[in-house]
């Protein structure tokens, strides 16, 4: 039985194709799934694939420090592979390098994705930035939170410089006092100063 010889150009082409495919496999692929649980800036994800069973993974979220989304269990998205170890920038420890990754699921980042079945919030249109949370929206000046605005379904609370304004179904409160029903002290007929708020 004689061995069949292959032309060098065909052998080199097949070799290059295999090496490229091996490299793609090492780097991983983007995979769809949904969130099982949330732990701060990390989510545990279940991959939604009918032809493969993959382990549930805890992944960093693709969001900036200054805009934290209220990701909920059940939210859909996809895990996207990065070409280097991420622990050094996600706070998990270590330093990034280009050494071969331990498995092609080791460098995934979670991205939320839009869904056709989402409800349209009242007042929303293509020219409006819409921000809403599961139970509330909180705007802070910084982590210290010296100034804040908190919006819930029942109240709006503004805090700044040690003062607070609350608007709810009962009325408007400034530093705990009812604004619309307030009275003034030391009122004098014809006086220019009506005195402080009671």
LOGU-832965 format. One record per residue (C-alpha): chain; x, y, z; residue in one letter. Coordinates in Angstrom, 1 decimal. Layout:
BEGIN
kemi; east; north; up; torba
A; X; Y; Z; A
...
//
This chain:
BEGIN
kemi; east; north; up; torba
A; 0.0; 0.0; 0.0; X
A; 1.5; 3.3; -1.1; X
A; 1.2; 6.6; 0.8; X
A; -0.5; 9.4; -1.1; X
A; 1.6; 12.6; -1.3; X
A; -0.1; 16.0; -0.9; X
A; 1.1; 19.1; -2.7; X
A; 3.0; 21.4; -0.3; X
A; 0.7; 24.3; -1.0; X
A; -2.3; 22.3; 0.0; X
A; -0.7; 21.0; 3.2; X
A; 0.5; 24.4; 4.3; X
A; -3.0; 25.8; 3.7; X
A; -4.7; 23.1; 5.8; X
A; -2.0; 23.6; 8.5; X
A; -2.7; 27.4; 8.7; X
A; -6.4; 26.8; 8.8; X
A; -6.1; 24.4; 11.7; X
A; -3.8; 26.7; 13.6; X
A; -6.2; 29.6; 13.1; X
A; -9.2; 27.5; 14.2; X
A; -7.3; 26.4; 17.3; X
A; -6.5; 30.0; 18.2; X
A; -10.2; 31.0; 17.8; X
A; -11.2; 28.1; 20.0; X
A; -8.7; 29.1; 22.7; X
A; -10.1; 32.7; 22.7; X
A; -13.7; 31.5; 23.2; X
A; -16.9; 32.6; 21.6; X
A; -19.7; 34.9; 22.7; X
A; -22.6; 32.9; 24.2; X
A; -26.2; 33.8; 25.0; X
A; -27.7; 33.2; 28.5; X
A; -29.6; 34.7; 31.4; X
A; -28.8; 35.9; 34.9; X
A; -29.3; 33.6; 37.8; X
A; -28.1; 35.9; 40.6; X
A; -26.4; 39.2; 41.2; X
A; -23.6; 39.9; 43.6; X
A; -22.6; 43.6; 43.3; X
A; -20.8; 44.1; 40.0; X
A; -20.8; 40.3; 39.2; X
A; -23.5; 38.0; 37.9; X
A; -23.9; 34.3; 37.9; X
A; -25.0; 33.2; 34.5; X
A; -26.7; 30.2; 33.0; X
A; -25.9; 29.7; 29.3; X
A; -29.0; 29.1; 27.0; X
A; -27.8; 26.6; 24.5; X
A; -29.8; 23.6; 23.3; X
A; -26.8; 21.6; 21.9; X
A; -24.4; 22.0; 24.8; X
A; -24.4; 22.0; 28.6; X
A; -21.9; 24.5; 30.1; X
A; -21.2; 25.2; 33.8; X
A; -22.8; 28.2; 35.4; X
A; -20.2; 31.0; 35.7; X
A; -19.8; 34.1; 37.8; X
A; -18.8; 37.0; 35.4; X
A; -18.0; 40.7; 35.7; X
A; -20.5; 43.1; 34.3; X
A; -19.7; 45.3; 31.4; X
A; -20.6; 48.6; 33.0; X
A; -18.7; 51.7; 34.1; X
A; -18.3; 52.7; 37.8; X
A; -20.5; 55.7; 37.3; X
A; -23.6; 54.0; 35.8; X
A; -24.7; 50.9; 37.7; X
A; -27.7; 49.1; 36.2; X
A; -30.3; 47.3; 38.4; X
A; -29.6; 43.9; 36.8; X
A; -32.1; 41.3; 37.9; X
A; -32.3; 37.5; 37.9; X
A; -33.8; 36.4; 34.6; X
A; -32.3; 39.4; 32.6; X
A; -31.0; 38.1; 29.3; X
A; -27.7; 38.9; 27.7; X
A; -24.5; 37.4; 26.3; X
A; -21.0; 36.6; 27.6; X
A; -18.3; 38.1; 25.4; X
A; -14.7; 36.7; 25.4; X
A; -11.6; 39.0; 26.1; X
A; -8.2; 38.0; 24.9; X
A; -6.4; 38.3; 28.2; X
A; -7.0; 37.5; 31.9; X
A; -9.2; 40.1; 33.6; X
A; -8.7; 39.6; 37.3; X
A; -6.3; 42.5; 37.6; X
A; -8.9; 45.1; 36.5; X
A; -12.0; 43.4; 38.0; X
A; -10.5; 43.2; 41.5; X
A; -10.2; 39.5; 41.5; X
A; -6.4; 39.6; 41.7; X
A; -3.5; 38.9; 39.4; X
A; -2.1; 40.7; 36.4; X
A; -3.1; 40.5; 32.7; X
A; -0.9; 38.7; 30.2; X
A; -1.1; 37.0; 26.9; X
A; -0.4; 33.5; 28.2; X
A; -2.9; 30.9; 26.9; X
A; -6.0; 31.1; 29.0; X
A; -7.2; 28.1; 31.1; X
A; -10.2; 27.1; 29.1; X
A; -12.1; 29.3; 26.7; X
A; -14.7; 30.4; 29.4; X
A; -12.0; 32.0; 31.6; X
A; -12.2; 35.5; 30.2; X
A; -15.9; 36.2; 29.6; X
A; -17.7; 39.5; 30.4; X
A; -21.5; 39.8; 30.8; X
A; -23.4; 42.3; 28.6; X
A; -27.1; 42.8; 29.0; X
A; -29.1; 42.9; 25.7; X
A; -32.4; 44.4; 24.6; X
A; -35.5; 42.4; 24.1; X
A; -38.5; 42.9; 21.8; X
A; -40.9; 42.0; 24.6; X
A; -40.0; 44.9; 26.9; X
A; -42.7; 47.3; 28.0; X
A; -42.6; 50.9; 26.8; X
A; -42.4; 53.2; 29.8; X
A; -45.0; 56.0; 29.9; X
A; -43.6; 59.1; 28.2; X
A; -40.8; 57.3; 26.5; X
A; -39.9; 58.1; 22.9; X
A; -36.9; 57.8; 20.6; X
A; -35.5; 61.2; 21.7; X
A; -35.7; 60.7; 25.5; X
A; -33.2; 59.1; 27.8; X
A; -35.2; 56.8; 30.0; X
A; -33.8; 55.6; 33.3; X
A; -35.7; 53.4; 35.7; X
A; -35.0; 50.8; 38.3; X
A; -36.8; 47.8; 39.8; X
A; -38.0; 49.8; 42.8; X
A; -36.2; 53.2; 42.6; X
A; -33.8; 55.4; 40.8; X
A; -31.0; 57.0; 42.9; X
A; -28.8; 59.9; 41.6; X
A; -25.7; 60.6; 43.7; X
A; -23.0; 63.3; 43.5; X
A; -20.4; 60.6; 44.6; X
A; -20.1; 57.6; 46.8; X
A; -20.3; 60.0; 49.8; X
A; -23.8; 60.9; 48.7; X
A; -23.8; 64.5; 50.1; X
A; -26.3; 65.4; 47.4; X
A; -28.9; 62.9; 46.1; X
A; -32.2; 62.5; 44.4; X
A; -34.2; 59.3; 45.0; X
A; -37.3; 58.6; 42.9; X
A; -39.7; 55.8; 43.9; X
A; -43.3; 55.0; 42.9; X
A; -44.5; 56.8; 46.0; X
A; -42.1; 59.7; 46.7; X
A; -39.3; 62.0; 45.5; X
A; -36.6; 62.8; 48.0; X
A; -34.0; 65.5; 47.4; X
A; -31.1; 65.8; 49.8; X
A; -28.3; 68.5; 49.7; X
A; -26.2; 70.3; 52.3; X
A; -27.9; 68.6; 55.2; X
A; -31.4; 69.6; 54.0; X
A; -34.1; 67.4; 52.7; X
A; -37.2; 67.9; 50.5; X
A; -39.8; 65.1; 50.3; X
A; -42.7; 65.1; 47.9; X
A; -45.3; 62.4; 48.3; X
A; -49.1; 61.9; 48.4; X
A; -49.3; 63.6; 51.8; X
A; -47.7; 66.8; 50.6; X
A; -44.4; 68.6; 50.4; X
A; -42.0; 68.5; 53.3; X
A; -38.9; 70.7; 53.8; X
A; -36.6; 69.4; 56.6; X
A; -39.5; 67.5; 58.1; X
A; -42.0; 70.4; 58.1; X
A; -45.1; 70.5; 55.9; X
A; -44.5; 73.3; 53.4; X
A; -48.0; 74.2; 52.2; X
A; -49.6; 74.3; 55.7; X
A; -46.8; 76.1; 57.5; X
A; -47.2; 79.2; 59.8; X
A; -44.9; 82.0; 60.7; X
A; -43.9; 83.1; 64.2; X
A; -43.8; 86.7; 65.6; X
A; -46.0; 88.1; 62.8; X
A; -46.5; 91.9; 63.3; X
A; -48.9; 94.0; 61.3; X
A; -47.0; 96.2; 58.8; X
A; -43.7; 94.5; 59.7; X
A; -41.2; 93.7; 56.9; X
A; -40.1; 90.4; 58.5; X
A; -42.8; 87.8; 59.2; X
A; -40.5; 85.7; 61.4; X
A; -39.3; 82.2; 61.0; X
A; -41.3; 79.2; 59.9; X
A; -43.1; 77.3; 62.7; X
//
